[in-house]
């Protein structure tokens, strides 16, 4: 998406407002990190890559960084860990047209995360936890469907965040094993939220085009435009 286009400006404006709000609203507590939680931003962050490509990846990082510096909270390890996973998720989401090995990074990142998890003494004792990260790899070889793409995206963030957490925060195998059913529910909800937010933004930007009688700035995925 060209940032000079009306769609680009509208998206960035809406994204900035919703990002600010979303980062303030906690959704799920982060197990093993007292007082820390995932926020509503998990539902909208990845789809920025779908509209802006690499600029969307940067927008996610900037939104998280601005929130971190403006909130007045100390830049602890947990906050820094929460910064990069969403950027990888946005990248994964942006590469929807690259299937199979065409998106090498989309496959390499979760694969490396699995290897890093298994090489850690604690992770090795809960090795099957990392099998979740086969999901973004498998998704690359399936037909591009919005929910599957969203699932791959949120599990990419999960892979990066989990490994960073494992290597920086003291944990025990029992924690990771106990998280297995929690992760299934949590990531399914995130994937659904990402899908819904993407459809919503697609239709808002399409409506902007109609309102202003402009078109051609960027290719929106017309299959997600609702015809009422």
HELIX and SHEET records of a PDB file:
HELIX    1   1 UNK A    6  UNK A   22  1                                  17    
HELIX    2   2 UNK A   41  UNK A   44  1                                   4    
HELIX    3   3 UNK A   47  UNK A   52  1                                   6    
HELIX    4   4 UNK A   54  UNK A   70  1                                  17    
HELIX    5   5 UNK A   77  UNK A   94  1                                  18    
HELIX    6   6 UNK A  100  UNK A  102  5                                   3    
HELIX    7   7 UNK A  104  UNK A  119  1                                  16    
HELIX    8   8 UNK A  121  UNK A  124  1                                   4    
HELIX    9   9 UNK A  127  UNK A  133  5                                   7    
HELIX   10  10 UNK A  134  UNK A  139  1                                   6    
HELIX   11  11 UNK A  146  UNK A  168  1                                  23    
HELIX   12  12 UNK A  173  UNK A  212  1                                  40    
HELIX   13  13 UNK A  222  UNK A  224  5                                   3    
SHEET    1   A 2 UNK A  26  UNK A  29  0                                        
SHEET    2   A 2 UNK A  37  UNK A  39 -1                                        
END                                                                             
